């Protein structure tokens, strides 16, 4: 099973080619991501990232919805007091 995570592009560096990269914020965790597959993405865009590669652009509402679901899943798996 594969999991792709939405993140917000903070910076973009490199030419518009295979070397195009950017820093992407995943709810406070910032990682370098290859942006070669999403030439239309720029600073402020939300992208879906899998294995260090941005594979598509999504709108902010969709990204926030997915992140909210991830937070709910995390809360559901955290041990409760007295358990």
Secondary structure, 3 states (H helix, E strand, C coil): CCCCEEEEEEEEECCCCCCCEEEEEECCEEEEEECCCCCCCCCCCEEEEECCEEEEEECHHHHHHHHHHHHHHHHHHCCCCCC
